[in-house]
């Protein structure tokens, strides 16, 4: 089985796992840190805003089942692409929205998708999500992994901090992406 990877930053990494993990073709989603200059950073270091790192998720996927293009579409539907310095209640550079690309194919897909979103009229403000070359990805501490499963009440509080309402408002007419139905 061929397996590829994708890395996305969209605010708190706790909220970025479930939307991808519940989709067919996703083999694994890991919360972590990337984009900075400090090797093997800790959560406390990243929160200090001195490492250059952003909270992100690394996704291992089967390209025969899930395309990178579709992953990018799911990504847009989890973020506010008009907010460059955080997402919802999470503020600062460690929460900035970024699509980290590993090669020119991913870059081409991400850039085309960003352009299409900007031209769609869905948002009144410019699309400011950055597209950057992937840098080393460092998995976060164990207590951050699968947070929505381990801490469902705290996860629900995080989701209700503006993210859920924004997604409902901006994407309620978008096609469903989850393999589960509610």
PyMOL commands that set and color helices and strands:
alter all, ss='L'
color gray80, all
select helices_A, chain A and resi 14-21+43-47+68-76+93-95+104-119+142-144+147-150+152-159+163-171
alter helices_A, ss='H'
color red, helices_A
select strands_A, chain A and resi 4-9+26-34+54-61+86-87+90-91+98-101+130-133+137-139
alter strands_A, ss='S'
color yellow, strands_A
deselect
rebuild
show_as cartoon
